Amino acid sequence: MKLSEISTESVIKYLRIDAGEEIFVGTLISASKQYIISYTGQTLEALDSYEDLTIVLYVLCAEMYDNRQLTVQNDKMNPIVQQILSSHTNSSI
C-alpha cells in the first residue's frame, strides 16, 4: 500500500479506537506523512514506491496517538521506524 492511499478508516482500525475521531486521526496521518517527508528528504510521490513506509506511518500514528499529552517522557525513536526511514533517506541531504 502506498502512503498516499492510507485512509483514516484504516488507521482508526489499526489504533483500535472508536469512529468519531476522524478529524484527529486525519491530523495524525498528515503529521506522520510530513515527518516521513522531512526525515527522508523525498516527496510523497517518491515515497509512494516504498511499501515498507506504510508500516512507519501506522507506527508513527500510534505513537502520536498514545503520547498526545504535552509532556514527553521518552525522546527515543522506535528503532524499526528509524531503520526503515534511514534506508530511504535522500543521500544528498
TASUL-V134640 format. One record per residue. N is the residue number from 1. RES is the residue in three letters. PSI is psi in degrees with one decimal (* if undefined). D_FIRST is the distance of its C-alpha to the first C-alpha in Angstrom with 1 decimal. Layout:
n=N res=RES psi=PSI d_first=D_FIRST
n=N res=RES psi=PSI d_first=D_FIRST
//
This chain:
n=1 res=MET psi=139.6 d_first=0.0
n=2 res=LYS psi=152.0 d_first=3.8
n=3 res=LEU psi=-41.6 d_first=6.6
n=4 res=SER psi=-13.3 d_first=8.4
n=5 res=GLU psi=-5.8 d_first=6.5
n=6 res=ILE psi=125.9 d_first=7.3
n=7 res=SER psi=159.5 d_first=10.5
n=8 res=THR psi=-40.9 d_first=13.8
n=9 res=GLU psi=-40.0 d_first=14.3
n=10 res=SER psi=-34.9 d_first=11.4
n=11 res=VAL psi=-38.6 d_first=12.9
n=12 res=ILE psi=-43.1 d_first=16.3
n=13 res=LYS psi=-43.2 d_first=15.6
n=14 res=TYR psi=-41.9 d_first=14.4
n=15 res=LEU psi=-13.4 d_first=17.5
n=16 res=ARG psi=49.7 d_first=19.6
n=17 res=ILE psi=164.9 d_first=21.5
n=18 res=ASP psi=147.2 d_first=23.2
n=19 res=ALA psi=159.6 d_first=22.1
n=20 res=GLY psi=-7.4 d_first=24.2
n=21 res=GLU psi=26.5 d_first=22.6
n=22 res=GLU psi=-41.2 d_first=20.2
n=23 res=ILE psi=-46.0 d_first=21.9
n=24 res=PHE psi=-43.8 d_first=21.9
n=25 res=VAL psi=-38.0 d_first=18.2
n=26 res=GLY psi=-38.4 d_first=17.4
n=27 res=THR psi=-40.9 d_first=19.6
n=28 res=LEU psi=-41.7 d_first=17.9
n=29 res=ILE psi=-46.9 d_first=14.5
n=30 res=SER psi=-44.3 d_first=16.4
n=31 res=ALA psi=-39.6 d_first=18.4
n=32 res=SER psi=-43.1 d_first=15.6
n=33 res=LYS psi=-44.0 d_first=14.0
n=34 res=GLN psi=-38.4 d_first=17.5
n=35 res=TYR psi=-46.5 d_first=18.2
n=36 res=ILE psi=-44.3 d_first=15.5
n=37 res=ILE psi=-46.4 d_first=16.7
n=38 res=SER psi=-41.8 d_first=20.3
n=39 res=TYR psi=-43.7 d_first=19.9
n=40 res=THR psi=-23.4 d_first=18.4
n=41 res=GLY psi=19.4 d_first=20.3
n=42 res=GLN psi=162.8 d_first=17.6
n=43 res=THR psi=161.7 d_first=16.4
n=44 res=LEU psi=-37.7 d_first=13.1
n=45 res=GLU psi=-42.6 d_first=12.9
n=46 res=ALA psi=-38.5 d_first=13.5
n=47 res=LEU psi=-21.9 d_first=11.1
n=48 res=ASP psi=-18.3 d_first=8.1
n=49 res=SER psi=-3.8 d_first=9.0
n=50 res=TYR psi=100.1 d_first=8.6
n=51 res=GLU psi=-23.1 d_first=5.7
n=52 res=ASP psi=-18.5 d_first=8.6
n=53 res=LEU psi=-16.4 d_first=8.9
n=54 res=THR psi=-42.1 d_first=6.6
n=55 res=ILE psi=-44.0 d_first=9.6
n=56 res=VAL psi=-44.5 d_first=11.9
n=57 res=LEU psi=-45.5 d_first=11.2
n=58 res=TYR psi=-43.9 d_first=11.7
n=59 res=VAL psi=-43.4 d_first=14.7
n=60 res=LEU psi=-42.3 d_first=16.1
n=61 res=CYS psi=-43.2 d_first=16.0
n=62 res=ALA psi=-43.9 d_first=17.8
n=63 res=GLU psi=-40.2 d_first=20.3
n=64 res=MET psi=-37.5 d_first=21.0
n=65 res=TYR psi=-45.2 d_first=21.5
n=66 res=ASP psi=-29.4 d_first=23.7
n=67 res=ASN psi=51.8 d_first=25.7
n=68 res=ARG psi=10.9 d_first=26.3
n=69 res=GLN psi=167.7 d_first=30.0
n=70 res=LEU psi=-27.5 d_first=32.1
n=71 res=THR psi=144.1 d_first=32.9
n=72 res=VAL psi=123.1 d_first=30.8
n=73 res=GLN psi=-20.8 d_first=32.0
n=74 res=ASN psi=110.9 d_first=29.6
n=75 res=ASP psi=15.3 d_first=28.8
n=76 res=LYS psi=141.0 d_first=26.9
n=77 res=MET psi=144.0 d_first=23.2
n=78 res=ASN psi=126.3 d_first=21.2
n=79 res=PRO psi=-32.2 d_first=21.7
n=80 res=ILE psi=-44.5 d_first=18.3
n=81 res=VAL psi=-46.1 d_first=16.8
n=82 res=GLN psi=-42.6 d_first=19.6
n=83 res=GLN psi=-44.2 d_first=19.1
n=84 res=ILE psi=-46.9 d_first=15.4
n=85 res=LEU psi=-41.9 d_first=16.3
n=86 res=SER psi=-33.2 d_first=19.5
n=87 res=SER psi=-14.8 d_first=18.0
n=88 res=HIS psi=10.1 d_first=16.3
n=89 res=THR psi=135.3 d_first=19.3
n=90 res=ASN psi=116.9 d_first=21.0
n=91 res=SER psi=-10.1 d_first=24.2
n=92 res=SER psi=-1.6 d_first=26.3
n=93 res=ILE psi=* d_first=26.4
//
